[in-house]
């Protein structure tokens, strides 16, 4: 019987890059099927290996900054929230449009149903309201779900839309092997150049290697291109929970 431990291997920390290489510069290992020979190349060399009438399928999902940092009301204790999946439909109130989400929250043991969390940032304000107050996003824990998840309701304490405030004040949830805080530059680098449909909490990482020049070179080589939308969820981060 195969166990998860069978897949363990040593990977020295110094071999795990903490910042991405420039688009197209990453190494590419090519296996020639006809001979079995291996060749070392870079992603920029991809047009040499694809042929006219090959089809390149790219994922146009767009990552949104799903990690929110706030504090409990009224205690002020720090809270971290990772938005996972939004329920369909909206709940309308007199002040704003609310959204219901499945989320991971820390510290989970203290965030029981009914708990209120406040997220705020100057970054979440429109120009018209920037001089008056800070952008505020509120959350209420509605119920516990499996494996530490919470069902929460998000709403704004003002005129801003929920999505606009999340995009303004949220943080990019970097993969667990990146041992540093996110930076403003990660918002651009952790996004594919063909990203269009907002919905992922993690990037489709193979697509991060492509830039406009590489896509143009592939098109000039006769490689056809098409796009699908496949949002990347928490599964790319979460641990294996079975032996």
C-alpha positions in Angstrom: 0.0 0.0 0.0 1.3 3.5 -0.9 1.5 6.0 1.9 1.9 9.8 1.8 5.3 9.4 3.4 6.5 7.5 0.3 6.5 10.8 -1.5 8.7 12.6 1.1 12.1 13.9 -0.2 14.7 16.4 0.9 14.5 19.8 -0.7 17.0 22.3 0.7 15.6 25.7 1.6 18.2 27.4 -0.5 16.9 25.7 -3.6 13.4 27.2 -3.2 13.3 30.6 -4.9 11.5 33.3 -2.8 11.1 35.6 -5.8 10.0 34.7 -9.3 12.4 34.7 -12.2 11.5 37.1 -15.1 8.8 35.8 -17.3 10.2 33.4 -19.9 13.6 33.0 -18.1 12.8 29.8 -16.1 14.5 26.6 -17.0 12.7 24.1 -19.2 13.5 20.4 -19.3 12.6 18.9 -22.7 12.1 15.1 -23.2 12.3 14.1 -26.9 9.8 11.3 -27.3 11.4 9.8 -30.4 14.9 9.3 -28.8 14.3 9.6 -25.1 17.0 12.3 -25.0 16.9 15.1 -22.5 17.6 18.7 -23.4 18.0 21.8 -21.1 16.3 24.9 -22.4 14.3 27.9 -21.1 10.6 28.7 -21.4 11.6 31.4 -23.9 12.6 28.5 -26.3 9.1 27.1 -26.3 8.4 28.1 -30.0 11.2 25.8 -31.0 9.4 22.8 -29.6 5.8 23.5 -30.7 4.7 23.1 -34.3 2.4 24.8 -36.6 -1.2 23.9 -35.9 -0.4 22.8 -32.3 -2.9 24.3 -29.8 -1.8 26.2 -26.7 -4.6 26.4 -24.1 -4.2 29.1 -21.4 -6.3 29.8 -18.3 -7.6 33.4 -18.1 -8.6 33.3 -14.5 -7.6 36.3 -12.5 -6.2 36.1 -8.9 -7.8 38.4 -6.4 -6.1 39.4 -3.0 -8.1 37.0 -0.9 -6.1 37.3 2.4 -7.6 40.0 4.7 -6.0 41.2 8.0 -8.3 42.8 10.6 -9.3 42.7 14.3 -12.2 41.4 16.4 -14.9 43.7 17.6 -14.8 44.9 20.4 -11.7 43.1 21.8 -9.3 44.3 19.1 -7.6 40.9 18.7 -5.8 40.3 15.4 -7.7 38.2 12.8 -6.5 36.7 9.5 -9.1 35.7 6.9 -8.6 33.8 3.7 -11.6 34.0 1.4 -12.2 30.6 -0.3 -15.5 30.5 -2.2 -18.4 32.9 -2.6 -21.9 31.7 -2.4 -24.1 32.5 -5.3 -26.5 35.5 -5.0 -26.3 38.6 -2.9 -28.0 39.8 0.2 -29.1 43.4 0.0 -29.3 45.8 2.9 -30.1 49.5 3.1 -26.5 50.5 3.1 -24.7 48.1 0.8 -24.6 44.7 -0.9 -23.4 41.9 1.4 -21.7 38.7 0.3 -21.6 35.3 1.9 -18.3 33.3 1.7 -16.6 30.2 2.9 -13.3 31.2 4.5 -10.5 30.1 6.7 -10.0 32.3 9.8 -7.3 32.5 12.4 -7.5 32.2 15.4 -10.4 29.8 14.6 -11.1 28.7 18.1 -12.0 32.2 19.2 -14.2 33.0 16.2 -17.5 31.4 17.0 -20.8 32.1 15.2 -21.8 35.7 15.9 -18.2 37.0 16.1 -17.7 40.3 14.3 -14.4 41.3 12.5 -13.4 44.7 11.1 -11.0 45.2 8.2 -10.0 48.7 7.4 -7.4 50.5 5.2 -6.9 53.8 3.6 -6.2 51.9 0.4 -9.9 50.9 0.2 -11.2 54.5 -0.3 -12.5 56.2 -3.3 -11.0 59.7 -4.0 -14.3 61.3 -2.9 -14.3 59.7 0.5 -10.6 59.5 1.2 -10.6 62.7 3.2 -13.5 61.7 5.4 -12.8 58.2 6.8 -11.0 54.9 6.3 -12.3 52.2 4.0 -14.1 49.6 6.2 -15.1 46.0 5.5 -17.0 44.1 8.1 -17.5 40.3 8.6 -19.7 38.2 10.8 -19.1 34.5 11.4 -22.3 32.7 10.5 -21.4 29.1 11.2 -18.5 26.5 11.5 -17.7 24.3 8.5 -15.4 21.4 8.1 -11.6 21.5 8.7 -11.6 24.9 10.3 -13.6 26.7 7.7 -16.1 29.4 8.5 -19.2 30.6 6.7 -19.1 34.4 6.9 -21.0 37.4 5.8 -19.1 40.4 4.4 -20.4 43.9 4.0 -19.1 47.4 3.7 -19.5 50.2 6.3 -19.9 52.9 3.7 -20.6 53.4 0.0 -17.8 51.2 -1.4 -18.6 47.8 -3.0 -17.4 44.6 -1.2 -15.3 43.5 -4.2 -13.6 46.9 -4.5 -12.6 46.9 -0.9 -11.3 43.4 -1.0 -9.2 44.2 -4.1 -7.9 47.4 -2.4 -7.0 46.1 1.0 -6.5 42.4 0.5 -3.1 40.6 0.3 -2.0 38.1 -2.3 -2.0 34.7 -0.6 1.5 33.4 -1.6 2.2 29.7 -1.7 3.3 28.2 1.7 6.9 27.6 0.4 7.3 31.4 0.0 8.6 32.4 3.4 8.2 36.2 3.2 5.4 38.8 3.3 3.7 39.7 0.1 4.7 43.0 -1.6 2.9 45.4 -3.9 5.0 43.9 -6.8 3.4 40.5 -6.1 0.0 41.7 -7.3 1.5 42.0 -10.8 4.0 39.2 -10.8 1.6 36.6 -9.3 -0.9 37.3 -12.2 -0.7 35.9 -15.7 -0.6 38.4 -18.6 -3.8 36.9 -20.0 -5.7 37.1 -16.6 -9.3 38.4 -17.2 -12.0 36.6 -15.1 -11.6 37.4 -11.4 -12.0 34.4 -9.1 -8.8 32.6 -8.1 -7.1 32.7 -4.8 -3.9 31.3 -6.3 -2.4 31.7 -9.8 -2.3 29.0 -12.4 1.4 28.9 -12.0 2.4 27.5 -15.4 0.9 30.5 -17.0 3.1 32.9 -15.0 6.0 32.0 -17.4 4.4 33.7 -20.4 4.7 37.3 -21.5 3.4 39.2 -24.6 6.6 38.6 -26.5 6.5 34.8 -26.0 2.8 34.6 -27.0 3.5 36.6 -30.1 6.4 34.3 -31.0 4.2 31.3 -30.6 1.5 32.9 -32.8 4.1 33.7 -35.5 5.2 30.1 -35.4 1.7 29.0 -36.3 0.7 27.8 -32.8 -3.0 28.3 -32.3 -4.2 29.7 -28.9 -7.4 29.4 -27.0 -8.5 30.2 -23.5 -10.5 28.6 -20.7 -11.6 29.9 -17.3 -10.7 27.6 -14.5 -10.5 29.3 -11.1 -7.8 28.0 -8.7 -9.1 27.3 -5.2 -7.7 26.3 -1.8 -6.8 22.9 -3.0 -3.5 24.1 -4.3 -2.5 25.2 -0.7 -4.2 22.7 1.7 -2.4 19.7 3.2 -3.1 16.1 2.4 -5.4 14.8 5.2 -5.3 11.1 4.5 -2.6 8.4 4.9 
